[in-house]
Amino acid sequence: MTQQTAVDRPVDADPAEPWQRLNARLILVQLSILAAPAASFAGTLLITGGTLNLQSLITLGSLLITACVITGISLMRFLTTRYRITGDRIELRSGLLFRSHRSIRLDRIRGVDLTANPVHRVFGLTSVRIGTGDQTSSSRRLSLDGVSKAQGAELRQRLLSRRDAVTGHPGDDDDHTIADLDWAWIRYAPLTIWGVGGVLLGVGTVYRTLHEMRIDPLELGFVKGIEHRYGSVPLWFGVLVTVVILVVIGAVGSTATFTEGWYGYRLEREDGGTLRVLRGLLVTRSVTIEEQRLRGVELGETMLLRWAGGARLNAVASGLGDRDENRKRRMLTPPVPRAEALRVAADVLGESQSPTSAAELTPHPRSALRRRVNRALTATVLISAVPALLGALLWTPLLYVAAACAVVLLPVTLALAHDAYRTLGHGLHGRYLVTRYGTFSHRTVALQREGIIGIGVSRSLFQRRSGLLTLTATTAAGDHKYKVRDVTVTDGLALAERAVPGLLAPFLEPAGAGSYGGAAASGGASGAGGGSHGGPIGHGFAGRARSSGHGGHRRRR
């Protein structure tokens, strides 16, 4: 059976071009899968002291059968896979029972990434992933899982150079390294909760696996010893020790993750107008981003990282695949000092100053602060209401717990509300629309105005009562939608008009027109001429979209 799954139907292939096979060392990689059940069997014997029950044997046997099936399928894929570059395309054939013939035109290639996991690296292999930038389906990507490192580097160079030759993309002599790893950055690694979360996830996974094998982890000898030691100390001390241990292990895990993920990091600009990110210790990664598809940058500052003066930089670009792939491939820097992130952003965008560093962002109205304070009060009441209700119905001491929750949570939530308000900001910086928002994680996005394909206007019931709205800039890159939250009606519509002139005008009514003339002023707009940004919207309209819910317009790019 033959299945045609080509991205573009192959035509006029050069018969003289030889088909190539994957590297033969891939066979050893596939056979190494069988090491997983062997390691599981040895680990189970070690934990249980050399005794296995029927359930354990069934589980281990199922794991062995699964590993054998996967190994057989992988070996069959190796034996049937062929690829070649010919004419103006790259072709891939694979499959035995269900054969597929796929091809991609060279001028549609958006990225050629090289990835090697630890097993591949042991045998000197790498995987080549060729993408077209399609963001909805993984079928528009070719993957060669098992060529030598030299073959992978050569293949990447050939594909990109021939793509540039086909598309007529001019060469770029401005090749240089934008950033490379400074081991002083490792101080930012522990400033994340993901290390603690990874510890809890690992413990939970081990517990569930042993439980499925009819092995009670709580009955194991070393667990009994830990339980006995905890029973001999006060409860508060045991809880404190547990928290400290989790934090320490989490910090160590985060540092190890940073080392593995960013070892050998280098961000460089290559000939042909591409950015390349190289990184990885156990799993090496090489990610390519076309500069012509770069639509901006995003500066991310999580709470602990922000307190330490750090940040990380992501690309806002199209052609990086679907949402999951985009999140993996968009990273331009690890956690670095904020000044370094701003320098890299300016270099990547080709600007003298990073738009994300603009200090003249317009603050948002005080009504936006009231909305966040109201949310803080609501959250405090709802959380405290749970123990209060249980105390009133079941156990009176819970009323004291409710009171303690309210006393502790109220200042914390109010502080978060004020921080979220101070974070809010927006403005235009040259050819970029800049928006900043976030509570636990501050995000500052600089988006090219020419990359905006739509403007959305939304107003909730509470926003209408406060005279506010949220603007959503739609783009084909990154997360697709970037919001300017809780701005006044007049300022928001004026910002939209200045960012993309004429895009929103067909959806607005002049001041005094129809039934919205008076409603615009009562809704929080300051009337005609009230826009602080000026421009056609500020002076020619009452600052009211035709629909009180949301409006917008899209244009072709």
C-alpha positions in Angstrom: 0.0 0.0 0.0 1.3 3.4 -0.9 0.3 6.6 0.8 1.1 10.0 -0.7 1.6 12.5 2.2 3.9 15.0 0.5 3.8 18.6 1.4 4.0 19.4 -2.3 3.6 16.8 -5.0 7.1 15.9 -6.3 7.6 16.7 -10.0 10.4 16.2 -12.3 12.8 14.6 -9.8 16.3 14.0 -11.0 16.7 10.2 -11.4 20.4 10.6 -11.2 20.3 11.9 -7.6 21.0 8.9 -5.4 18.8 8.0 -2.5 20.6 8.0 0.9 20.0 5.9 4.0 20.1 6.8 7.6 23.3 5.9 9.5 23.7 2.2 10.4 24.6 3.1 14.0 20.9 3.9 14.4 20.4 0.1 14.8 22.3 0.2 18.1 20.2 3.2 19.2 17.0 1.3 18.6 18.3 -1.9 20.4 19.2 0.3 23.4 15.4 0.7 24.1 15.5 -2.8 25.5 17.7 -1.5 28.3 14.6 0.2 29.9 12.8 -3.0 31.0 16.1 -4.5 32.1 16.8 -1.5 34.3 13.2 -1.6 35.7 13.6 -5.3 36.6 16.9 -4.6 38.4 15.5 -1.6 40.2 12.4 -3.6 41.4 14.6 -6.4 42.7 16.7 -3.8 44.6 13.7 -2.1 46.2 11.8 -5.3 47.1 14.9 -7.1 48.4 14.9 -9.7 45.6 11.2 -10.9 45.8 8.7 -10.3 43.0 4.9 -10.9 43.2 2.7 -11.8 40.3 1.6 -8.3 39.7 5.2 -7.1 39.4 6.0 -9.8 36.9 2.9 -8.9 34.8 3.9 -5.2 34.8 7.5 -5.9 34.0 6.5 -8.3 31.3 4.2 -5.8 29.7 7.0 -3.2 29.7 9.3 -5.8 28.0 6.7 -6.5 25.3 6.1 -2.8 24.7 9.9 -2.2 24.4 10.2 -5.0 21.9 7.3 -3.7 19.8 8.8 -0.2 19.7 12.2 -1.6 18.8 10.8 -3.6 16.0 8.9 -0.6 14.6 11.9 1.6 14.8 14.2 -1.0 13.1 11.6 -1.3 10.3 11.6 2.5 9.9 15.3 2.5 9.6 15.3 -0.2 7.0 12.7 1.5 4.8 13.7 5.2 5.1 15.4 6.9 2.2 16.0 10.6 1.5 17.5 12.9 -1.1 17.9 16.5 -2.2 17.1 17.0 -5.9 16.0 19.8 -8.0 14.2 22.3 -5.9 13.0 20.0 -3.1 14.0 17.5 -0.5 12.2 14.1 -0.6 11.6 11.4 2.0 10.4 7.8 1.5 9.5 5.5 4.4 7.2 2.6 5.4 6.8 -1.1 4.5 3.1 -1.9 4.7 2.0 1.8 4.5 4.5 3.5 2.3 4.7 7.3 2.2 6.5 9.7 -0.1 6.8 13.2 1.3 8.6 16.2 -0.1 9.1 19.9 0.7 10.1 22.6 -1.8 13.3 24.2 -0.7 11.8 27.7 -0.9 9.2 26.7 1.7 11.8 25.6 4.3 11.6 27.9 7.4 14.0 26.1 9.7 16.4 23.3 9.9 17.0 22.2 13.5 19.5 19.6 14.8 18.7 17.7 18.0 20.6 14.8 19.6 19.5 13.0 22.8 22.1 11.3 25.0 21.8 7.9 23.3 22.2 9.5 19.9 25.3 11.4 21.2 26.9 8.2 22.5 26.8 6.8 18.9 27.7 10.2 17.2 24.2 10.7 15.7 21.8 13.6 15.4 18.3 14.2 14.2 17.5 16.7 11.5 14.1 18.4 11.6 13.0 20.4 8.5 10.0 22.6 9.0 7.9 24.8 6.8 6.5 26.9 9.7 3.0 25.4 9.5 1.4 26.0 12.9 -1.5 23.6 12.7 -0.1 20.2 11.7 3.1 18.2 12.2 2.6 16.5 8.8 4.3 19.5 7.1 7.7 18.6 8.7 10.3 16.1 7.7 12.5 14.4 10.3 15.6 12.4 9.7 16.2 10.6 13.0 19.6 9.2 12.7 22.3 10.8 10.6 25.9 11.4 11.7 26.8 14.7 13.2 28.9 15.6 10.2 26.0 14.6 7.8 23.5 16.7 9.8 25.7 19.8 9.7 26.3 19.4 6.0 22.7 18.7 5.3 21.6 21.8 7.2 24.1 24.0 5.3 23.1 22.6 2.0 19.4 23.0 2.6 19.7 26.6 3.8 22.1 27.7 1.1 20.0 26.1 -1.7 16.9 27.6 -0.2 18.5 31.0 -0.4 19.6 30.3 -4.0 16.0 29.3 -4.9 14.4 32.2 -3.2 17.0 34.7 -4.3 17.7 35.8 -0.7 20.7 38.0 -0.7 23.7 37.0 1.5 24.4 38.8 4.7 28.0 39.6 5.6 27.0 40.6 9.2 27.7 37.2 10.7 28.6 37.5 14.3 27.9 36.0 17.7 25.2 38.0 19.6 25.5 36.2 22.9 27.2 33.2 24.5 27.1 31.5 27.8 28.4 33.3 30.9 28.5 30.8 33.8 27.8 33.7 36.2 24.2 33.4 35.0 23.8 30.1 36.8 22.9 32.1 39.9 19.5 32.7 38.4 18.8 29.0 38.0 17.4 28.2 41.5 15.0 31.1 41.2 12.1 29.0 39.9 9.4 26.9 41.4 9.8 24.3 38.7 12.6 22.6 40.6 10.3 21.9 43.6 7.5 20.9 41.2 9.8 18.4 39.5 10.7 16.8 42.9 7.1 16.4 43.8 6.2 15.1 40.3 9.1 12.5 40.5 8.0 11.3 44.0 4.4 11.0 42.8 5.4 9.1 39.7 7.5 6.6 41.7 4.8 6.1 44.3 2.1 5.5 41.6 4.4 3.0 39.7 5.1 1.0 42.8 1.4 1.1 43.8 0.4 -0.3 40.4 2.9 -3.2 41.0 1.1 -4.0 44.4 4.1 -2.6 46.3 3.3 -0.3 49.2 6.1 2.3 49.4 5.0 3.2 52.9 6.0 -0.3 54.0 9.5 -0.2 52.7 12.3 -0.3 55.2 13.9 3.1 54.5 10.5 4.8 54.4 9.7 3.3 57.8 13.0 4.7 59.1 12.1 8.2 57.9 8.6 7.9 59.4 10.1 6.9 62.8 12.5 9.9 62.8 9.7 12.3 61.9 7.6 10.9 64.7 10.2 11.7 67.3 10.2 15.5 66.6 7.5 18.2 66.9 5.1 18.6 64.0 6.2 22.1 63.2 9.8 21.1 63.1 9.1 18.2 60.8 7.1 20.4 58.4 10.0 23.0 58.4 12.6 20.4 57.7 10.5 19.0 54.9 10.1 22.4 53.3 13.8 23.1 53.5 14.7 19.7 52.0 12.2 20.3 49.1 13.6 23.8 48.4 17.2 22.5 48.5 16.5 19.6 46.2 14.5 21.8 44.0 17.3 24.4 43.7 19.8 21.6 42.9 17.4 20.2 40.3 16.8 23.7 38.7 20.6 24.2 38.6 21.1 20.9 36.9 18.3 21.6 34.4 19.9 25.0 33.6 23.3 23.3 33.1 21.8 20.6 30.8 19.6 22.9 28.8 22.0 25.9 28.3 25.4 24.3 28.3 27.4 25.6 25.3 24.7 28.3 24.6 25.4 30.6 21.7 23.1 33.0 19.8 24.5 33.9 16.5 23.5 35.7 13.3 24.3 33.7 10.2 24.7 34.4 6.5 21.3 34.5 4.7 19.4 36.4 7.4 18.9 33.7 10.1 19.4 33.6 13.8 20.7 30.3 15.3 20.5 29.2 18.9 22.9 26.4 20.0 22.6 24.9 23.4 22.4 21.6 25.4 24.7 19.2 27.4 23.0 15.8 27.3 20.5 16.8 24.6 22.0 19.2 22.1 19.8 21.6 20.2 20.3 23.8 17.2 17.3 26.1 16.4 17.0 28.3 13.3 14.8 31.4 13.2 14.4 33.5 10.0 14.9 37.2 10.7 12.4 38.1 8.0 9.8 36.2 10.1 10.7 37.9 13.4 7.9 40.2 14.5 9.3 41.3 17.9 10.5 40.0 21.2 9.1 39.2 24.6 10.8 40.0 27.9 9.8 37.6 30.7 10.4 38.3 34.3 9.1 35.8 36.9 8.7 37.1 40.4 11.9 35.7 42.0 13.9 36.3 38.8 12.7 39.9 38.7 13.7 40.5 42.4 17.2 39.3 41.5 17.4 41.6 38.5 17.1 38.9 35.9 15.0 38.2 32.8 14.8 36.0 29.8 14.1 36.8 26.2 11.9 35.0 23.7 11.3 35.6 20.0 7.9 36.6 18.6 8.2 34.9 15.2 6.2 33.0 12.7 7.4 29.7 11.2 8.3 28.1 14.5 5.5 25.4 14.3 2.4 24.9 16.4 1.9 26.3 19.9 4.0 23.6 21.7 6.9 23.8 19.2 6.8 27.6 19.4 7.3 27.6 23.1 10.3 25.2 22.8 11.9 27.0 19.9 11.3 30.7 20.7 13.8 31.0 23.6 16.7 33.4 22.7 18.4 33.5 26.1 18.5 31.6 29.4 17.7 33.6 32.6 20.3 36.5 32.3 20.7 39.9 33.8 18.0 42.3 32.6 20.5 44.6 31.0 22.0 41.7 29.0 18.5 40.6 27.9 17.8 44.2 26.7 21.1 44.3 24.8 20.3 41.0 23.0 16.8 42.3 22.2 18.2 45.4 20.6 20.8 43.4 18.6 18.3 40.8 17.4 15.8 43.6 16.3 18.5 45.7 14.7 17.7 48.7 16.9 20.0 51.0 18.9 17.8 50.5 22.0 15.5 47.6 22.9 11.8 48.7 22.6 11.1 46.6 25.7 13.3 49.0 27.7 11.2 52.1 26.9 10.7 53.9 30.2 8.0 56.2 28.7 5.3 53.6 28.7 1.9 55.2 29.4 0.5 54.2 32.8 -3.0 52.9 33.1 -5.9 54.7 34.9 -6.6 54.3 38.6 -9.8 52.4 37.7 -7.5 49.6 36.6 -6.1 49.5 40.1 -9.6 49.4 41.6 -10.4 46.3 39.5 -7.3 44.5 40.8 -8.0 45.5 44.4 -11.5 44.2 44.0 -10.2 40.9 42.7 -7.8 40.7 45.7 -10.6 41.2 48.1 -12.8 38.7 46.4 -10.1 36.0 46.4 -9.4 36.6 50.1 -13.1 36.4 51.0 -13.6 33.2 49.0 -10.5 31.4 50.4 -11.4 32.4 54.0 -15.0 31.5 53.5 -14.2 27.8 53.1 -12.8 27.1 56.7 -15.4 29.7 58.1 -18.3 27.7 56.6 -16.9 24.4 57.8 -16.3 25.9 61.3 -19.8 27.1 61.5 -21.2 23.7 60.5 -18.8 21.2 61.8 -15.9 22.3 64.0 -15.7 25.7 65.8 -11.9 25.9 65.9 -11.9 26.3 62.1 -13.3 29.7 62.5 -10.0 30.8 64.0 -8.3 29.2 60.9 -10.6 31.4 58.7 -9.7 34.5 60.6 -6.0 33.7 60.3 -6.3 33.1 56.6 -8.0 36.5 56.1 -5.3 38.3 58.2 -2.4 36.6 56.3 -3.9 36.7 52.8 -5.3 40.3 52.7 -2.0 42.1 52.7 -0.5 39.6 50.3 -3.3 39.8 47.8 -3.4 43.6 48.0 0.4 43.8 47.5 0.0 41.6 44.4 -2.8 43.8 43.1 -0.7 46.9 43.4 2.2 45.2 41.8 0.0 44.1 38.9 -1.2 47.6 38.4 2.3 49.1 38.5 3.3 46.6 35.8 0.6 47.8 33.4 1.9 50.0 30.6 1.7 50.6 26.9 3.1 52.8 24.2 4.6 53.1 20.7 8.3 52.8 20.3 9.3 53.6 16.8 7.7 50.8 14.6 6.8 48.7 17.7 3.7 48.5 19.8 4.8 47.8 23.4 2.6 46.3 26.0 3.5 45.2 29.6 1.4 43.3 32.1 1.5 40.4 34.5 1.5 39.6 38.2 3.6 36.6 39.1 5.3 36.9 35.8 5.8 40.3 34.1 5.7 40.2 30.3 6.9 43.1 28.1 6.1 42.5 24.5 7.4 44.6 21.6 5.4 43.8 18.5 6.1 45.2 15.0 3.2 47.3 14.0 3.4 46.1 10.4 3.0 42.5 11.7 -0.4 43.3 13.2 -3.1 41.8 11.1 -6.1 42.6 13.4 -7.2 44.7 16.3 -9.8 43.3 18.7 -11.7 45.4 21.3 -13.4 43.7 24.2 -15.2 45.1 27.2 -16.6 43.0 30.1 -19.5 44.2 32.2 -17.2 45.4 34.9 -14.9 47.1 32.4 -17.9 49.0 30.9 -18.9 50.2 34.3 -15.3 51.5 34.8 -14.9 53.0 31.4 -12.2 50.6 30.3 -11.5 48.2 27.5 -8.9 45.7 26.4 -7.2 45.9 23.1 -5.9 42.7 21.4 -3.3 42.9 18.7 -3.5 39.8 16.5 -0.5 38.6 14.6 0.6 35.4 12.8 3.6 35.1 15.1 4.3 33.9 18.6 1.2 33.5 20.8 -0.9 35.2 18.0 -2.7 37.6 20.4 -1.1 40.3 22.6 -3.2 42.4 24.9 -3.2 45.9 26.2 -5.3 45.5 29.3 -7.6 48.0 31.0 -7.1 51.2 29.2 -9.7 54.0 28.9 -12.0 53.9 25.9 -10.6 57.0 24.3 -6.9 56.2 25.0 -7.3 52.6 23.8 -9.0 53.5 20.5 -6.5 56.3 19.9 -3.6 53.8 20.5 -5.1 51.4 18.0 -5.4 54.1 15.4 -1.9 55.3 15.9 -0.5 51.7 15.9 -2.2 50.7 12.7 -3.8 53.8 11.1 -7.2 53.2 9.5 -7.5 49.6 10.7 -10.2 50.2 13.3 -11.9 53.3 11.8 -14.6 51.4 9.8 -15.9 50.0 13.1 -16.3 53.3 14.9 -19.1 55.9 15.0 -18.5 59.6 15.0 -19.3 61.5 18.2 -23.0 62.0 18.6 -24.0 59.5 15.9 -26.9 57.1 16.6 -27.7 55.8 20.1 -24.0 55.6 21.1 -23.3 59.3 21.0 -24.2 60.0 24.6 -23.4 56.5 25.8 -19.8 57.0 24.8 -19.3 59.8 27.3 -21.1 58.0 30.1 -19.1 54.8 29.3 -15.9 56.5 30.4 -14.6 58.2 27.2 -14.0 61.9 27.5 -15.8 62.8 24.4 -14.6 64.2 21.1 -11.1 65.5 21.3 -10.5 63.8 24.6 -7.9 61.3 23.5 -4.6 62.0 25.1 -2.8 60.5 22.1 -4.5 62.7 19.6 -5.0 61.5 16.0 -8.1 60.8 14.1 -9.7 58.6 16.7 -9.0 61.0 19.6 -10.4 64.0 17.7 -13.0 62.6 15.3 -14.7 59.9 17.3 -16.3 59.6 20.7 -14.1 56.7 21.4 -16.8 54.1 21.1 -16.8 50.8 19.0 -20.0 50.0 17.2 -20.4 46.9 19.4 -20.1 47.3 23.1 -18.7 43.8 23.4 -15.9 43.6 20.9 -14.9 44.8 17.4 -12.0 44.6 15.1 -10.7 44.3 11.6 -8.3 42.1 9.8 -6.1 42.9 6.9 -4.0 40.7 4.6 -0.3 40.6 4.9 
